Amino acid sequence: MSAPTPTSATSRVAFRDPRMRTFLTLWIGQLQSMLCSALTGFGMSVWIYQRTGSATQFAMNSLLMVVTGLVLGQVSGALADRWDRRRMLLCSDLGMALNTLALATLLVLGRLEVWHIYVVTVSGAVFNSFRWPAMNGIIVQITPPEYLTRANGLMLAGETTSSIIAPLVAGTLMVLVGLPGILVLDTVSFVVFLAILLAIRIPKLERTAGHNKRKPSLVHDIAEGWAFVYRRAGLVGLLMFSALNNFLFGVVEVLFTPLVLSAGSVAVLGWSSSIAASGMLAGSLLMSAWGGPRRRIPFFFLMVGLQGVLAIVVGIRPSLPLIMLGAFGYMFVFPLLGSTQQALWQTRVPHHMQGRIGAVRGAVGNAALPLALVIAGPMADRIFKPLLVAGGSLDGTLAATVLGTGPDRGLGLLFVVMGLASIAVAALAYLHPRIRHVEQELHVVIEDQSSPPAEGSLAAP
């Protein structure tokens, strides 16, 4: 019998399948916890800026969180494969709950200072760095393989929903219960999630015979994760492409705000951001309902090319309707890309290595984002903006005719260049045979009934 198609009965009854109940229960607990944590993040950011009036101190809080996560990523990923993931998740969320409760106590007593928030941010980032590898590993353990893409879509939908709702709800709650009330609410949400985590059944993690004979060192486990990817040329190529695509996405993301402000007001920026977030939510919900394509690699690269086209749409003219349309489409495609690639990796990585491989993917893929954040501004100001001003190098050329001229049309040109680069890189990567055939060449270690059987699959060394 052939594998079920996305429009088959399997797709229609996905969320009525009794095997999905455990995941859906965990997801509901995660959703309410993420929403309350987003409320706390919004409230604390507002508190820092109102207290200090410093954009530098405001940005420092986010920087501390990102750097801490990058530093601990490899260790936490390896430990998620060595330790009991439920206990690891319990300890992480308990620590984050205590952090939030400590902030609420200091705030009520009138003792809260900015450096307290920095300490709690670093502490929370430590707990969070252990939380997500454990959570991702548990998702693979409790979700039927044929529903992994839907599960990934729902997780993205939850994150996006939180980012959309939190700013709207937080403003009202700041008036009704104040920041202390929001912090207490966040603490309660952690307790609810912990209760759900204790109530659900999580299958025992299966390990290979080698893991049962002796327990290797932590360094060995980390190296084993890198070796797993290194020995599989298709995964290496896919990972390198993802890192480059994340760099291009990072440049587009960080320059979206100045591009919109060059054509409209702050209010228009707010609408544009909400429309873009709505696009991501719509894409996440579509992926969770559909389940994704049977052939993931061709679909993945097709979507990357489409994202490049949409980046061009955003930058090609200083038209607000065009920018909003392009932004909605660009973010709509994002969860289609993420969920498809995530499911492919999940089904090619053994259960007992999910944490480490996730850490490798995060280290390589996210390494390009800080570079994008650092060079995007200077690249826009010093290279691209001068090209399309009156008397600039491209004034009077076809580029000026299409994009227009002005002090900020160089930003539009940069978006067009990033879009063309995304299309070109996707085409070149797809032409690489090891990347194009990675689904067929690699052994499926977690059987996915939504994917076609890999004829002549090769078990990687």
Buried (B, 14 or more C-beta within 10 A) or exposed (E): EEBBEBEEEBBEEBBEBEEBBBBBBBBBBBBBBBBBBBBBBBBBBBBBBEBEEEEEBBEBBEEBBBEBBBEBBBBBBBBBBBBBBBEBBBBBBBBBBBBBBBBBBBBBEEEBEBEBBBBBBBBBBBBBBBBBBBBBBBBBBBBBBBBBBBBBBBBBBBBBBBBBBBBEBBEEBBEEEBBBBBBBBBBBBBEBBBEBBEEBEBEEBEBEEEBEEEEEEEEEBBBBBBBBBEEBBBBBBBBBBBBBBBBBBBBBBBBBEBBBBBBBEEEBBEBBBBBBBBBBBBBBBBBBBBBBBBEBBEBBBBBBBBBBBBBBBBBBBBBBEBBBBBBBBBBBBBBBBBBBBBBBBBBBBBBBBBBBBBBBBBBBBBEBBBBBBEBBEEBBEEEBBBBBBEEBEBEEEEBBEEBBBBEBBBBBBBBBBBBBBBBEBBEEBBEBEBBBBBBBBBEBBBEBEBBBEBEEEEEBE
